Amino acid sequence: MDISGLLKSIENTRIASSIRDSLFLFPGLEAIHVVGLALVFGMIAVIDFRLLGLASRRRRFRNLASDVLKWTWLAFGMTFISGALMFSTNAVVYFHNPVFRAKMILLLLAGLNMAIFELTTARSVDRWDAAPSAPMAGKTAAVFSLILWVSIIFLGRWIGFSVARSSSTEAPAPAEINFDELFGGSTSDDKAPQTPPAPEIAK
């Protein structure tokens, strides 16, 4: 199956159709996604500011990370699930949207940045755990993390506007609404003056 067929099959799933047909499901998922993303960024920012020595300087980094990261992963899971459900409703359009693709690339870079930090600076945490800030490599990872997540949030909001704009340009112009028919009144044809029958000509 090619990618187009796969995307179409995702759109045709029962759950995707239910979300599209509901008046409240998609806005509800969008609200959950925004709240989850804000929580993810907020908790990651706490750790990044600690690495930079801008906040929580008296707390050991290991204790702070242990308290924060478990909630970060929970919020990320909530964000991922809500985002995947929204994607399923219009998979073809989202997949071909350059803003969506840019967001996905930045998410991968954010994950790569975290992995590099864990494999390098975090392994020597015993030496700087109680220090007011992390070594230069940790500070560099924190700066990249903040830049990436701010960009991810910006692109996430841009996706909604770009998809709405493309949908509006492709949609056909709506037909005029006949308010008489809408409220059960008589139509314009009913109100049209009737032409009186022609009088018969006496023979």
N, C-alpha and C positions, 0 to 999 in steps of 0.2 A: 504494500500500500504506500503510495507517495504521500508527501507531506500535506498536500491539499486535501486528499481523501481522509487523512487522519484528523485534520482540523475540522472538516465537515462532520465526521463521525462524532467528534467531541461536542460540536454544536447541537447535534441531533439526539444527544442523550436525554433521558427523561428529566434528570435534575436540571440540566441547562434550559430545557423547554419550560420547566416549572418556574424557574427564576425569571425568564423572559415574560411569561404570561402573568406574573404576579405584579401587583402595584407596589408592594412594600418590600419584597425580598431583595431586589438589587440595591435600593437605597440603604436598606439595613446592612447588607454586606459591605457596602462602601463605607458606612459609618464605622463598622467594626474594623475594617482595614485601616482607616485613617487613625483611629484610636490606637490600634496595635502598633502601627508604624511610629506613632508619636512616643509610645512607651519604649519601643526598641531603641529609638534614637536617644531618648532621655536617659535611659540606663547605660547605654554605651558611652554617652557623653560624660556621665559620672566617672566611669573608669578612665576615659581619655583625659579628663581634667586632673585626675589623681596622678596619672603618668606624667603629665606636664607640670605638676606641682602647683596647680591653680586652685585645688579644692581638696578637702579631706587629707591635708598634709600630715596630720598626726595619726591617722589610721594606717595600719599595716595594709599593704596592697593585697596580700593574699586573703586577708579577712574580708576586705571590701569586695573583692572580686567574687568570693564565695557567696556573699550575701546577695549580690546584684545579678550575677550571671544566670542563676536558676530562673529568675523572673524574666530575664531577657529572652531566654530560650522559649519560655511559655508564651510571651508576647509575640515572638517571631513565628511560632507555630500558628497562633491565631491569625496573624497577618498573612502567612503563606496560604492557609486554607481558604480564607475569605478572598484573597487575590486569585487563587486558582479557580474558585467558583465563578467569580466575575469574568475571568478569561474564557471560561467554557461557554458563556452566553454569546460571544462574538469572536470566536477564536481566530477566524480567518483575518478579520480586520485588525485585531490586536497583533497577530503574528507579523503582519506586513507593515505595521506602524513603526517608523524609524525611532520614534521617541520611546516606545515600549522596548525595542531592541537595545537602545542605549541604556535604559534602566537596568535591564537584565545583565548587560556587560558590567555595569558599575557594581551590581550586587555580587557578581563573581569576583571582581577586584577587591571588594570589601572582605569577602571570605578569604581570599588569598592573602590579603594584608594581615588578617587575624591569624591565619595559619603560620605565616612567616614569623609573627611575633611569638607565637606559642613554641615554635621550633628553635628560636634564637634567644631573645631577651628573657622570656618567661622561664627558661631553664636555669637561669642564674638568679632567680628571684630571691634566693636566700641571702644573697650579698647586698641587695638593695631594698628588701621588703619594708624595712622601717625608715628608709631614707625619704626626705620630703618629695623627691621626684625620681623618675626612672632614669636610667642611662640614656645617652643620646639616641640609641637605636629604638628604645621604647618611646621616647618623645616623638621621633620621626613617624613611628607607627601610629601614634595618637593623632598627629596632625593629618596624616593621610586618611585615617578613619573618619575624622570630623568632616573633612572636605568631601569624601565619598558619600557619607550619609546625608549631608545637606543636599548634595547633587541628586541623590536618589529620591529624596522627598520632593524636590523641585520638579524632576522629570515625572514623578508619579502624578502630581497635580496637572502637569502639562498633557499627559496622556488623555485625561478626561476631556480637556478642551479640544484637543486635536481630533479625537474620535468623534466628538459631537459635531465639530465643524465639517468633517468629511462626510458624515451621515446626512447633514442638512443639505449639502451641495448635491448629493446623489439622489435624495428623495424627491419624488415628483411633487409638483405644486398641489396643495390641497384644493379640492373642489369647494365651490361656494356653499355656505351653509344656508339652507332654507329654514328660517326660524319658524315659519308657519307650519312646515311639516314636522319640525323638531318638537313643537309644543302641541301638536295634534290639531292645529287649525286647518283651515281650508287652504289649498294651494293657489298659486297665482292663476292656474288654469281654471279653477273653480270660480274665481272672481272675474274672469274675463267676460266682457259684455257679450250676451248672446245676440246673434244676428237674427232679426225677426224673419219668419218665413215669407217668401214672396207671395203676394196675393194672387189668387187664381184669376185668370182672365176669362171673363164670361164669353162663352161662344154663342 
